[in-house]
């Protein structure tokens, strides 16, 4: 079963894999069927290539995740063994075939996963292994100091790569820590604002007119939107690490669509855009993560409102596949 979310006056029709939105009540609660393959109808070949690239990216991420779980001494030993093996292969193949780029693999992995000092040690081992292979190969130079000069230049290049990667890793970690710190500090005052607005909303029927009630509702919708953005920032690190928790359950399709439309109702009204929905018969439940699915719909609706002309209609159409 497919569910189509068609946004009129928007440039593309986007289709989501049934593993995200299709009803699958037989799956266990701890299953992780979230495989989103956004496909643009007018360019299915490009969508397929995009999906394959995502799969390759996931495989690389799993490899890095596996290596990241290993102990630092193990990774350092693995780096030393790798550069020694590369030196042996370099010696066996002779000076005519270059293996310079392959030395960067253990050096880069060690600098990224272990740290700068370990990367420097592997860089020195790599330059030494390369020098020994060069000397044992019997290559004749015009001056006996040339191979040592070349080894020094290689070591300098390896050290530059090590310094750059270790610095990038440190900068990235600090940026993630700062982002999490800022996001957590934003949630607390935002929660207080939402509590105050909800309290005002409860007493609005007795003391406020229609305009004031509408302003309170607009503020609540904006706060909910901001809270969604904050939660997305928190989930970014989880997505990058491959540990995005899913709370999949049977979700009412109409409730999902209505909740998404409420998030953008005020914005659509200010832009003089009408929101509509078309729910086909027979599509009542889907097995998905409610919050994540709503974020997808809200983002699509936001883009549709942003690029639609005033007095137009944005329609969410939900239908099973043919």
NUVEXKE-422210 format. One line per 2 residues: number of its first residue (from 1); their letters; for each residue z, x, y of N, C-alpha, C. Coordinates in nm, 3 decimals. Example, Ala and Ser with C-alpha at 12.3 -4.5 7.8 and 13.67 -1.06 7.14 Angstrom:
# NUVEXKE-422210
1> AS> 0.780,1.319,-0.569,0.780,1.230,-0.450,0.780,1.320,-0.330  0.708,1.285,-0.225,0.714,1.367,-0.106,0.787,1.290,0.003 $
This chain:
# NUVEXKE-422210
1> XX> 0.000,0.084,-0.119,0.000,0.000,0.000,0.000,0.088,0.124  -0.092,0.055,0.213,-0.096,0.126,0.342,-0.049,0.032,0.451 $
3> XX> 0.009,0.089,0.552,0.045,0.012,0.671,-0.025,0.075,0.789  -0.101,-0.005,0.860,-0.175,0.047,0.974,-0.103,0.010,1.103 $
5> XX> -0.092,0.107,1.190,-0.038,0.081,1.322,-0.152,0.104,1.419  -0.215,-0.005,1.460,-0.333,0.003,1.546,-0.290,-0.019,1.690 $
7> XX> -0.317,0.079,1.773,-0.280,0.071,1.914,-0.407,0.052,1.996  -0.430,-0.068,2.042,-0.549,-0.096,2.121,-0.541,-0.024,2.256 $
9> XX> -0.660,0.004,2.311,-0.673,0.079,2.435,-0.625,0.222,2.419  -0.612,0.267,2.297,-0.573,0.405,2.270,-0.690,0.470,2.199 $
11> XX> -0.703,0.601,2.209,-0.826,0.667,2.167,-0.843,0.676,2.017  -0.737,0.665,1.940,-0.748,0.689,1.797,-0.667,0.586,1.718 $
13> XX> -0.710,0.565,1.595,-0.633,0.485,1.501,-0.571,0.579,1.401  -0.442,0.576,1.387,-0.370,0.672,1.304,-0.315,0.601,1.181 $
15> XX> -0.333,0.662,1.066,-0.287,0.605,0.941,-0.185,0.697,0.878  -0.077,0.639,0.830,0.030,0.718,0.771,0.033,0.698,0.622 $
17> XX> 0.064,0.808,0.553,0.069,0.807,0.408,0.170,0.704,0.359  0.133,0.635,0.251,0.220,0.531,0.197,0.352,0.588,0.148 $
19> XX> 0.360,0.720,0.122,0.487,0.778,0.079,0.592,0.771,0.189  0.547,0.750,0.314,0.643,0.735,0.423,0.676,0.589,0.448 $
21> XX> 0.573,0.502,0.446,0.595,0.364,0.485,0.576,0.263,0.372  0.524,0.304,0.260,0.497,0.207,0.154,0.625,0.165,0.085 $
23> XX> 0.626,0.040,0.038,0.743,-0.010,-0.033,0.752,0.056,-0.168  0.862,0.127,-0.194,0.882,0.196,-0.319,1.026,0.175,-0.366 $
25> XX> 1.064,0.052,-0.401,1.203,0.026,-0.437,1.248,0.096,-0.563  1.153,0.142,-0.644,1.192,0.206,-0.769,1.241,0.348,-0.751 $
27> XX> 1.214,0.408,-0.634,1.256,0.546,-0.613,1.406,0.553,-0.598  1.468,0.662,-0.645,1.613,0.677,-0.629,1.648,0.704,-0.484 $
29> XX> 1.774,0.674,-0.444,1.813,0.694,-0.304,1.803,0.838,-0.258  1.821,0.934,-0.351,1.819,1.073,-0.310,1.679,1.133,-0.314 $
31> XX> 1.578,1.050,-0.338,1.441,1.101,-0.340,1.399,1.138,-0.200  1.304,1.229,-0.193,1.255,1.273,-0.063,1.105,1.255,-0.057 $
33> XX> 1.056,1.129,-0.040,0.913,1.103,-0.046,0.843,1.118,0.087  0.906,1.185,0.184,0.850,1.191,0.318,0.737,1.292,0.322 $
35> XX> 0.616,1.243,0.308,0.500,1.329,0.318,0.403,1.261,0.414  0.411,1.300,0.537,0.331,1.234,0.640,0.198,1.306,0.652 $
37> XX> 0.090,1.234,0.626,-0.042,1.294,0.638,-0.123,1.212,0.736  -0.107,1.240,0.863,-0.178,1.164,0.966,-0.326,1.193,0.954 $
39> XX> -0.404,1.087,0.940,-0.546,1.103,0.921,-0.618,1.024,1.029  -0.707,1.089,1.100,-0.788,1.022,1.201,-0.915,0.973,1.134 $
41> XX> -0.941,0.844,1.147,-1.051,0.785,1.072,-1.185,0.852,1.103  -1.205,0.886,1.227,-1.337,0.937,1.263,-1.356,1.082,1.221 $
43> XX> -1.255,1.148,1.169,-1.266,1.288,1.128,-1.179,1.313,1.005  -1.212,1.252,0.889,-1.128,1.269,0.771,-1.128,1.410,0.718 $
45> XX> -1.239,1.485,0.734,-1.243,1.622,0.683,-1.146,1.710,0.758  -1.138,1.693,0.889,-1.042,1.769,0.969,-0.900,1.736,0.931 $
47> XX> -0.875,1.606,0.899,-0.740,1.568,0.859,-0.703,1.633,0.727  -0.801,1.642,0.634,-0.774,1.707,0.506,-0.740,1.854,0.525 $
49> XX> -0.814,1.920,0.611,-0.785,2.061,0.638,-0.647,2.078,0.700  -0.612,1.984,0.788,-0.479,1.989,0.849,-0.371,1.973,0.744 $
51> XX> -0.393,1.882,0.651,-0.294,1.860,0.544,-0.279,1.984,0.457  -0.392,2.049,0.423,-0.385,2.171,0.343,-0.312,2.282,0.418 $
53> XX> -0.337,2.293,0.547,-0.267,2.394,0.626,-0.118,2.368,0.628  -0.079,2.241,0.635,0.063,2.207,0.634,0.125,2.245,0.499 $
55> XX> 0.052,2.220,0.390,0.104,2.256,0.257,0.124,2.407,0.246  0.027,2.484,0.295,0.042,2.629,0.291,0.160,2.675,0.376 $
57> XX> 0.177,2.610,0.491,0.290,2.645,0.577,0.422,2.616,0.508  0.429,2.504,0.434,0.552,2.470,0.361,0.581,2.572,0.253 $
59> XX> 0.476,2.618,0.181,0.495,2.718,0.077,0.547,2.849,0.136  0.493,2.891,0.249,0.541,3.013,0.315,0.686,2.996,0.360 $
61> XX> 0.716,2.876,0.409,0.852,2.850,0.455,0.950,2.856,0.337  0.908,2.807,0.220,0.994,2.813,0.103,1.016,2.957,0.058 $
63> XX> 0.912,3.042,0.069,0.928,3.183,0.033,1.026,3.250,0.127  1.013,3.227,0.258,1.105,3.285,0.354,1.246,3.232,0.333 $
65> XX> 1.255,3.104,0.296,1.387,3.046,0.270,1.452,3.113,0.149  1.371,3.139,0.045,1.425,3.204,-0.075,1.472,3.346,-0.042 $
67> XX> 1.391,3.420,0.032,1.429,3.557,0.068,1.551,3.557,0.160  1.558,3.455,0.249,1.671,3.448,0.340,1.804,3.423,0.270 $
69> XX> 1.798,3.367,0.149,1.921,3.340,0.074,1.971,3.463,-0.001  1.887,3.567,-0.013,1.928,3.687,-0.085,2.021,3.771,0.002 $
71> XX> 2.099,3.854,-0.065,2.192,3.941,0.006,2.116,4.050,0.082  2.175,4.100,0.189,2.110,4.203,0.269,2.090,4.333,0.192 $
73> XX> 2.188,4.380,0.111,2.162,4.501,0.031,2.043,4.484,-0.064  2.031,4.366,-0.123,1.917,4.342,-0.212,1.786,4.352,-0.137 $
75> XX> 1.779,4.295,-0.016,1.656,4.300,0.062,1.623,4.443,0.106  1.725,4.521,0.139,1.701,4.661,0.178,1.647,4.740,0.059 $
77> XX> 1.709,4.723,-0.057,1.660,4.791,-0.179,1.519,4.748,-0.211  1.492,4.618,-0.198,1.356,4.568,-0.223,1.257,4.631,-0.127 $
79> XX> 1.297,4.651,-0.001,1.209,4.716,0.095,1.179,4.859,0.059  1.282,4.934,0.017,1.262,5.073,-0.024,1.169,5.081,-0.146 $
81> XX> 1.193,4.996,-0.244,1.108,4.997,-0.363,0.963,4.966,-0.327  0.946,4.871,-0.234,0.810,4.832,-0.194,0.735,4.948,-0.129 $
83> XX> 0.800,5.020,-0.037,0.729,5.129,0.031,0.703,5.245,-0.066  0.793,5.266,-0.161,0.768,5.371,-0.261,0.649,5.334,-0.348 $
85> XX> 0.643,5.209,-0.391,0.528,5.165,-0.472,0.398,5.174,-0.392  0.405,5.140,-0.266,0.286,5.153,-0.181,0.243,5.298,-0.168 $
87> XX> 0.341,5.390,-0.157,0.307,5.533,-0.152,0.240,5.580,-0.279  0.288,5.532,-0.395,0.226,5.569,-0.523,0.083,5.517,-0.530 $
89> XX> 0.065,5.392,-0.491,-0.070,5.334,-0.493,-0.161,5.407,-0.395  -0.105,5.444,-0.281,-0.182,5.517,-0.180,-0.227,5.653,-0.236 $
91> XX> -0.139,5.717,-0.310,-0.172,5.847,-0.369,-0.278,5.832,-0.478  -0.263,5.729,-0.563,-0.357,5.710,-0.675,-0.496,5.677,-0.623 $
93> XX> -0.505,5.595,-0.521,-0.637,5.554,-0.470,-0.704,5.661,-0.385  -0.627,5.759,-0.338,-0.686,5.867,-0.261,-0.695,5.837,-0.113 $
95> XX> -0.731,5.936,-0.033,-0.734,5.921,0.113,-0.847,5.835,0.166  -0.946,5.804,0.081,-1.060,5.728,0.130,-1.026,5.581,0.155 $
97> XX> -0.927,5.530,0.082,-0.887,5.389,0.096,-0.754,5.383,0.170  -0.752,5.307,0.278,-0.631,5.299,0.361,-0.545,5.181,0.320 $
99> XX> -0.412,5.203,0.319,-0.315,5.100,0.288,-0.216,5.081,0.403  -0.258,5.117,0.524,-0.164,5.120,0.636,-0.102,4.984,0.664 $
101> XX> -0.184,4.878,0.658,-0.132,4.747,0.695,-0.029,4.697,0.595  -0.040,4.740,0.467,0.052,4.692,0.365,0.193,4.749,0.384 $
103> XX> 0.204,4.861,0.449,0.336,4.916,0.478,0.413,4.826,0.575  0.339,4.750,0.654,0.406,4.663,0.751,0.476,4.544,0.686 $
105> XX> 0.435,4.506,0.565,0.494,4.388,0.501,0.643,4.408,0.472  0.683,4.511,0.395,0.827,4.528,0.372,0.904,4.563,0.499 $
107> XX> 0.839,4.637,0.590,0.905,4.672,0.716,0.934,4.546,0.799  0.834,4.459,0.809,0.851,4.337,0.889,0.954,4.244,0.827 $
109> XX> 0.948,4.224,0.696,1.043,4.134,0.630,1.186,4.185,0.643  1.203,4.316,0.628,1.337,4.372,0.639,1.391,4.360,0.781 $
111> XX> 1.306,4.390,0.880,1.350,4.380,1.020,1.384,4.236,1.056  1.311,4.139,1.002,1.332,3.998,1.036,1.454,3.940,0.964 $
113> XX> 1.466,3.971,0.835,1.571,3.908,0.754,1.703,3.984,0.756  1.698,4.116,0.774,1.821,4.197,0.767,1.866,4.241,0.905 $
115> XX> 1.776,4.303,0.981,1.814,4.347,1.113,1.741,4.473,1.156  1.770,4.517,1.278,1.698,4.630,1.336,1.726,4.760,1.262 $
117> XX> 1.853,4.787,1.229,1.886,4.913,1.164,1.820,4.925,1.027  1.824,4.817,0.950,1.757,4.820,0.819,1.607,4.837,0.836 $
119> XX> 1.551,4.773,0.939,1.408,4.790,0.965,1.372,4.932,1.001  1.459,5.000,1.078,1.435,5.141,1.112,1.437,5.227,0.986 $
121> XX> 1.533,5.200,0.896,1.542,5.278,0.772,1.418,5.260,0.686  1.371,5.137,0.673,1.250,5.113,0.594,1.128,5.172,0.663 $
123> XX> 1.126,5.173,0.796,1.015,5.235,0.869,1.009,5.384,0.840  1.126,5.450,0.842,1.130,5.593,0.811,1.087,5.619,0.668 $
125> XX> 1.131,5.533,0.575,1.091,5.549,0.435,0.941,5.527,0.419  0.887,5.430,0.491,0.743,5.405,0.483,0.661,5.521,0.536 $
127> XX> 0.702,5.576,0.652,0.630,5.689,0.708,0.639,5.811,0.616  0.757,5.832,0.556,0.775,5.945,0.464,0.691,5.928,0.339 $
129> XX> 0.690,5.807,0.283,0.610,5.780,0.163,0.463,5.801,0.191  0.419,5.757,0.307,0.279,5.775,0.345,0.247,5.924,0.359 $
131> XX> 0.338,6.002,0.420,0.318,6.146,0.438,0.312,6.218,0.304  0.404,6.183,0.212,0.405,6.247,0.080,0.276,6.217,0.005 $
133> XX> 0.231,6.092,0.010,0.105,6.056,-0.057,-0.012,6.133,0.003  -0.008,6.152,0.135,-0.115,6.224,0.203,-0.115,6.372,0.164 $
135> XX> 0.003,6.433,0.156,0.012,6.575,0.120,-0.026,6.598,-0.026  0.020,6.509,-0.117,-0.011,6.526,-0.259,-0.158,6.500,-0.289 $
137> XX> -0.224,6.423,-0.204,-0.366,6.395,-0.227,-0.453,6.517,-0.204  -0.398,6.620,-0.138,-0.473,6.744,-0.119,-0.578,6.739,-0.012 $
139> XX> -0.564,6.645,0.082,-0.662,6.635,0.190,-0.649,6.758,0.282  -0.762,6.818,0.316,-0.763,6.942,0.396,-0.779,6.907,0.543 $
141> XX> -0.685,6.953,0.626,-0.690,6.932,0.771,-0.722,7.064,0.840  -0.768,7.054,0.963,-0.802,7.175,1.039,-0.677,7.252,1.081 $
143> XX> -0.562,7.186,1.080,-0.435,7.251,1.115,-0.325,7.195,1.025  -0.235,7.277,0.973,-0.131,7.227,0.881,-0.033,7.130,0.945 $
145> XX> -0.025,7.125,1.078,0.070,7.034,1.144,0.014,6.894,1.163  -0.115,6.876,1.137,-0.178,6.745,1.162,-0.116,6.634,1.077 $
147> XX> -0.094,6.651,0.946,-0.034,6.540,0.870,0.105,6.500,0.920  0.182,6.598,0.968,0.315,6.566,1.020,0.303,6.492,1.155 $
149> XX> 0.205,6.532,1.234,0.181,6.459,1.357,0.140,6.313,1.329  0.051,6.296,1.231,0.009,6.160,1.193,0.128,6.078,1.144 $
151> XX> 0.216,6.143,1.064,0.333,6.071,1.013,0.425,6.030,1.129  0.436,6.114,1.230,0.519,6.079,1.346,0.460,5.960,1.421 $
153> XX> 0.328,5.958,1.436,0.263,5.845,1.502,0.281,5.716,1.422  0.271,5.726,1.290,0.292,5.607,1.207,0.436,5.557,1.219 $
155> XX> 0.530,5.651,1.219,0.670,5.613,1.233,0.693,5.544,1.367  0.633,5.595,1.474,0.647,5.531,1.604,0.592,5.390,1.605 $
157> XX> 0.477,5.371,1.539,0.418,5.237,1.530,0.509,5.143,1.451  0.562,5.192,1.338,0.652,5.110,1.257,0.778,5.073,1.337 $
159> XX> 0.828,5.167,1.415,0.949,5.140,1.493,0.923,5.037,1.603  0.806,5.040,1.661,0.771,4.940,1.762,0.768,4.800,1.700 $
161> XX> 0.707,4.790,1.582,0.702,4.660,1.513,0.843,4.613,1.478  0.927,4.705,1.430,1.064,4.671,1.394,1.142,4.622,1.514 $
163> XX> 1.131,4.693,1.625,1.203,4.655,1.746,1.156,4.519,1.797  1.025,4.495,1.791,0.971,4.368,1.841,1.018,4.251,1.756 $
165> XX> 1.013,4.267,1.624,1.053,4.157,1.535,1.202,4.130,1.541  1.283,4.234,1.539,1.427,4.214,1.545,1.468,4.153,1.679 $
167> XX> 1.403,4.196,1.788,1.431,4.136,1.918,1.390,3.990,1.925  1.275,3.958,1.865,1.230,3.820,1.861,1.325,3.733,1.780 $
169> XX> 1.373,3.784,1.667,1.467,3.708,1.584,1.597,3.683,1.661  1.649,3.785,1.728,1.772,3.768,1.805,1.754,3.668,1.918 $
171> XX> 1.640,3.677,1.988,1.612,3.584,2.097,1.600,3.441,2.046  1.538,3.426,1.931,1.523,3.292,1.875,1.657,3.233,1.834 $
173> XX> 1.742,3.313,1.774,1.874,3.264,1.735,1.956,3.224,1.856  1.949,3.302,1.963,2.024,3.268,2.085,1.969,3.141,2.148 $
175> XX> 1.837,3.124,2.142,1.777,3.004,2.198,1.821,2.881,2.120  1.826,2.891,1.987,1.871,2.778,1.906,2.017,2.746,1.933 $
177> XX> 2.100,2.849,1.946,2.241,2.825,1.976,2.257,2.757,2.113  2.180,2.803,2.212,2.188,2.743,2.345,2.140,2.598,2.342 $
179> XX> 2.032,2.572,2.268,1.979,2.436,2.260,2.081,2.342,2.196  2.143,2.387,2.087,2.242,2.302,2.021,2.363,2.280,2.111 $
181> XX> 2.401,2.383,2.184,2.515,2.369,2.276,2.484,2.267,2.385  2.365,2.276,2.443,2.327,2.184,2.549,2.315,2.042,2.496 $
183> XX> 2.253,2.028,2.379,2.232,1.895,2.323,2.364,1.827,2.291  2.457,1.901,2.229,2.586,1.842,2.198,2.662,1.803,2.324 $
185> XX> 2.649,1.882,2.429,2.716,1.848,2.554,2.651,1.728,2.624  2.524,1.705,2.598,2.457,1.590,2.657,2.498,1.459,2.590 $
187> XX> 2.524,1.463,2.460,2.553,1.341,2.387,2.683,1.275,2.434  2.782,1.355,2.467,2.912,1.299,2.505,2.905,1.217,2.634 $
189> XX> 2.853,1.272,2.746,2.844,1.189,2.867,2.747,1.072,2.851  2.639,1.093,2.773,2.545,0.983,2.752,2.613,0.868,2.678 $
191> XX> 2.698,0.902,2.581,2.771,0.798,2.510,2.863,0.721,2.602  2.927,0.790,2.696,3.013,0.722,2.793,2.933,0.628,2.883 $
193> XX> 2.814,0.673,2.925,2.729,0.588,3.008,2.687,0.462,2.932  2.648,0.479,2.806,2.605,0.364,2.726,2.721,0.268,2.702 $
195> XX> 2.840,0.321,2.681,2.956,0.234,2.663,2.983,0.151,2.788  2.975,0.215,2.904,2.993,0.143,3.029,2.888,0.035,3.051 $
197> XX> 2.762,0.067,3.021,2.655,-0.031,3.037,2.672,-0.149,2.942  2.712,-0.120,2.818,2.733,-0.228,2.722,2.848,-0.319,2.765 $
199> XX> 2.950,-0.259,2.825,3.061,-0.340,2.877,3.014,-0.429,2.990  2.932,-0.374,3.080,2.877,-0.455,3.188,2.788,-0.567,3.134 $
201> XX> 2.715,-0.536,3.028,2.627,-0.636,2.970,2.706,-0.753,2.913  2.824,-0.725,2.859,2.906,-0.830,2.801,2.957,-0.928,2.907 $
203> XX> 2.980,-0.878,3.027,3.032,-0.966,3.133,2.921,-1.010,3.229  2.798,-0.977,3.198,2.687,-1.007,3.290,2.662,-1.156,3.301 $
205> XX> 2.686,-1.232,3.196,2.656,-1.375,3.198,2.738,-1.449,3.304  2.852,-1.397,3.341,2.941,-1.468,3.433,2.925,-1.423,3.578 $
207> XX> 2.887,-1.300,3.600,2.893,-1.245,3.737,2.760,-1.195,3.790  2.656,-1.183,3.711,2.532,-1.119,3.756,2.414,-1.214,3.743 $
209> XX> 2.315,-1.192,3.832,2.193,-1.271,3.826,2.093,-1.207,3.731  1.974,-1.266,3.723,1.873,-1.220,3.627,1.826,-1.078,3.658 $
211> XX> 1.809,-1.047,3.786,1.763,-0.913,3.823,1.863,-0.806,3.782  1.990,-0.832,3.807,2.094,-0.735,3.769,2.103,-0.718,3.619 $
213> XX> 2.088,-0.827,3.545,2.088,-0.819,3.399,1.970,-0.735,3.350  1.855,-0.754,3.415,1.738,-0.677,3.375,1.756,-0.528,3.401 $
215> XX> 1.822,-0.495,3.513,1.847,-0.354,3.543,1.940,-0.291,3.439  2.042,-0.365,3.399,2.133,-0.313,3.296,2.059,-0.292,3.165 $
217> XX> 1.974,-0.388,3.129,1.897,-0.374,3.006,1.803,-0.255,3.013  1.741,-0.235,3.129,1.651,-0.121,3.145,1.727,0.010,3.130 $
219> XX> 1.848,0.017,3.186,1.929,0.139,3.173,1.968,0.164,3.028  2.002,0.058,2.956,2.038,0.074,2.815,1.920,0.122,2.732 $
221> XX> 1.803,0.067,2.758,1.683,0.111,2.685,1.653,0.256,2.714  1.667,0.296,2.842,1.642,0.436,2.878,1.744,0.529,2.813 $
223> XX> 1.870,0.485,2.808,1.973,0.566,2.742,1.945,0.581,2.593  1.902,0.473,2.530,1.867,0.481,2.388,1.749,0.575,2.365 $
225> XX> 1.654,0.570,2.457,1.539,0.660,2.448,1.584,0.805,2.463  1.673,0.831,2.557,1.724,0.966,2.576,1.803,1.012,2.453 $
227> XX> 1.880,0.921,2.394,1.954,0.956,2.274,1.860,0.991,2.159  1.748,0.919,2.150,1.648,0.951,2.048,1.591,1.090,2.069 $
229> XX> 1.562,1.125,2.194,1.510,1.259,2.223,1.612,1.367,2.189  1.739,1.340,2.219,1.845,1.437,2.187,1.855,1.457,2.037 $
231> XX> 1.850,1.347,1.962,1.855,1.358,1.816,1.734,1.432,1.762  1.619,1.416,1.827,1.499,1.489,1.784,1.517,1.638,1.803 $
233> XX> 1.581,1.678,1.913,1.608,1.820,1.935,1.702,1.875,1.828  1.800,1.796,1.789,1.892,1.840,1.685,1.821,1.854,1.551 $
235> XX> 1.724,1.766,1.528,1.653,1.768,1.400,1.547,1.878,1.393  1.513,1.936,1.508,1.407,2.037,1.509,1.444,2.157,1.422 $
237> XX> 1.567,2.205,1.436,1.610,2.320,1.356,1.611,2.284,1.207  1.649,2.160,1.176,1.650,2.119,1.035,1.510,2.115,0.978 $
239> XX> 1.415,2.068,1.058,1.276,2.065,1.012,1.223,2.205,0.988  1.254,2.298,1.077,1.205,2.435,1.062,1.265,2.502,0.939 $
241> XX> 1.388,2.468,0.906,1.452,2.530,0.790,1.421,2.456,0.661  1.353,2.341,0.670,1.320,2.266,0.550,1.434,2.186,0.494 $
243> XX> 1.537,2.158,0.574,1.653,2.084,0.527,1.673,1.958,0.611  1.567,1.880,0.626,1.576,1.757,0.702,1.635,1.647,0.615 $
245> XX> 1.755,1.599,0.644,1.816,1.495,0.560,1.745,1.361,0.580  1.720,1.292,0.471,1.656,1.162,0.475,1.754,1.055,0.429 $
247> XX> 1.754,0.944,0.498,1.835,0.829,0.458,1.741,0.714,0.427  1.666,0.731,0.319,1.565,0.633,0.281,1.630,0.509,0.220 $
249> XX> 1.580,0.396,0.259,1.627,0.268,0.208,1.520,0.163,0.233  1.542,0.043,0.177,1.449,-0.065,0.203,1.471,-0.116,0.345 $
251> XX> 1.364,-0.119,0.422,1.371,-0.156,0.562,1.283,-0.277,0.586  1.333,-0.371,0.663,1.254,-0.487,0.701,1.148,-0.445,0.802 $
253> XX> 1.022,-0.473,0.772,0.911,-0.427,0.857,0.919,-0.489,0.996  0.950,-0.617,1.002,0.957,-0.684,1.132,1.068,-0.624,1.217 $
255> XX> 1.182,-0.594,1.155,1.291,-0.533,1.230,1.253,-0.395,1.281  1.179,-0.319,1.199,1.135,-0.186,1.239,1.042,-0.194,1.359 $
257> XX> 0.947,-0.285,1.355,0.851,-0.299,1.465,0.920,-0.349,1.591  1.005,-0.450,1.577,1.073,-0.506,1.694,1.164,-0.402,1.760 $
259> XX> 1.236,-0.325,1.679,1.324,-0.221,1.735,1.244,-0.118,1.811  1.127,-0.084,1.760,1.042,0.013,1.828,0.988,-0.043,1.958 $
261> XX> 0.948,-0.168,1.956,0.894,-0.230,2.078,1.001,-0.242,2.186  1.125,-0.269,2.147,1.231,-0.280,2.247,1.254,-0.149,2.322 $
263> XX> 1.227,-0.036,2.253,1.248,0.093,2.317,1.153,0.117,2.434  1.036,0.052,2.432,0.934,0.080,2.534,0.901,-0.044,2.616 $
265> XX> 0.976,-0.152,2.598,0.946,-0.276,2.668,0.952,-0.259,2.819  1.058,-0.195,2.868,1.074,-0.180,3.014,0.962,-0.094,3.071 $
267> XX> 0.929,0.015,3.003,0.822,0.104,3.050,0.689,0.029,3.054  0.662,-0.048,2.948,0.537,-0.124,2.945,0.533,-0.227,3.059 $
269> XX> 0.646,-0.291,3.087,0.649,-0.388,3.195,0.624,-0.324,3.331  0.679,-0.207,3.354,0.656,-0.138,3.481,0.510,-0.097,3.497 $
271> XX> 0.441,-0.070,3.386,0.299,-0.033,3.391,0.207,-0.155,3.379  0.267,-0.276,3.378,0.190,-0.400,3.367,0.106,-0.403,3.239 $
273> XX> 0.169,-0.365,3.132,0.103,-0.364,3.000,0.177,-0.460,2.909  0.103,-0.540,2.836,0.160,-0.637,2.744,0.170,-0.578,2.605 $
275> XX> 0.284,-0.596,2.541,0.305,-0.550,2.405,0.292,-0.668,2.309  0.221,-0.645,2.202,0.201,-0.750,2.102,0.217,-0.692,1.964 $
277> XX> 0.239,-0.778,1.867,0.249,-0.735,1.728,0.178,-0.835,1.638  0.119,-0.783,1.531,0.051,-0.866,1.430,0.099,-0.821,1.293 $
279> XX> 0.181,-0.902,1.229,0.237,-0.870,1.098,0.166,-0.952,0.992  0.098,-0.885,0.901,0.026,-0.955,0.795,0.124,-1.012,0.693 $
281> XX> 0.083,-1.119,0.631,0.167,-1.181,0.528,0.175,-1.090,0.406  0.290,-1.087,0.343,0.308,-1.007,0.223,0.364,-0.869,0.248 $
283> XX> 0.378,-0.830,0.374,0.437,-0.701,0.407,0.574,-0.728,0.468  0.676,-0.720,0.388,0.811,-0.753,0.434,0.905,-0.633,0.430 $
285> XX> 0.898,-0.552,0.324,0.990,-0.440,0.307,0.913,-0.311,0.289  0.969,-0.202,0.341,0.917,-0.068,0.315,1.035,0.023,0.280 $
287> XX> 1.007,0.124,0.203,1.110,0.221,0.165,1.092,0.345,0.250  1.182,0.363,0.348,1.166,0.474,0.442,1.299,0.501,0.511 $
289> XX> 1.299,0.604,0.592,1.412,0.634,0.679,1.390,0.557,0.809  1.478,0.464,0.838,1.457,0.373,0.951,1.445,0.449,1.083 $
291> XX> 1.538,0.544,1.109,1.539,0.614,1.236,1.414,0.699,1.255  1.375,0.772,1.150,1.257,0.857,1.162,1.130,0.774,1.178 $
293> XX> 1.121,0.665,1.103,1.003,0.579,1.116,0.995,0.518,1.255  1.110,0.479,1.310,1.111,0.421,1.445,1.070,0.526,1.548 $
295> XX> 1.112,0.651,1.529,1.071,0.756,1.623,0.920,0.773,1.623  0.860,0.766,1.505,0.714,0.778,1.496,0.647,0.666,1.574 $
297> XX> 0.694,0.544,1.551,0.634,0.430,1.620,0.656,0.437,1.772  0.776,0.475,1.813,0.804,0.484,1.956,0.715,0.589,2.022 $
299> XX> 0.694,0.701,1.955,0.606,0.804,2.011,0.463,0.754,2.024  0.416,0.683,1.922,0.280,0.628,1.928,0.268,0.524,2.039 $
301> XX> 0.367,0.437,2.048,0.364,0.336,2.153,0.371,0.399,2.292  0.453,0.503,2.306,0.464,0.571,2.435,0.329,0.630,2.477 $
303> XX> 0.260,0.692,2.382,0.128,0.747,2.413,0.029,0.638,2.448  0.037,0.525,2.375,-0.055,0.414,2.403,-0.032,0.359,2.543 $
305> XX> 0.095,0.342,2.582,0.128,0.292,2.716,0.084,0.391,2.823  0.105,0.518,2.795,0.073,0.622,2.893,-0.076,0.626,2.925 $
307> XX> -0.161,0.605,2.823,-0.304,0.621,2.843,-0.379,0.488,2.854  -0.306,0.378,2.862,-0.370,0.248,2.877,-0.373,0.207,3.024 $
309> XX> -0.474,0.132,3.061,-0.487,0.085,3.198,-0.397,-0.035,3.221  -0.357,-0.060,3.346,-0.277,-0.180,3.376,-0.347,-0.308,3.331 $
311> XX> -0.266,-0.409,3.299,-0.314,-0.539,3.253,-0.380,-0.533,3.116  -0.359,-0.427,3.042,-0.414,-0.419,2.906,-0.308,-0.459,2.804 $
313> XX> -0.349,-0.465,2.678,-0.259,-0.508,2.571,-0.251,-0.398,2.466  -0.129,-0.360,2.431,-0.106,-0.265,2.323,-0.052,-0.343,2.205 $
315> XX> -0.122,-0.336,2.094,-0.089,-0.417,1.976,-0.049,-0.328,1.860  0.061,-0.363,1.796,0.102,-0.298,1.671,0.062,-0.391,1.558 $
317> XX> -0.030,-0.346,1.475,-0.078,-0.428,1.365,-0.027,-0.369,1.233  0.040,-0.448,1.153,0.094,-0.404,1.024,0.023,-0.481,0.915 $
319> XX> -0.039,-0.409,0.822,-0.116,-0.475,0.716,-0.120,-0.387,0.594  -0.126,-0.447,0.474,-0.141,-0.367,0.353,-0.283,-0.315,0.342 $
321> XX> -0.301,-0.211,0.263,-0.435,-0.156,0.245,-0.520,-0.251,0.162  -0.648,-0.230,0.175,-0.740,-0.317,0.101,-0.734,-0.283,-0.048 $
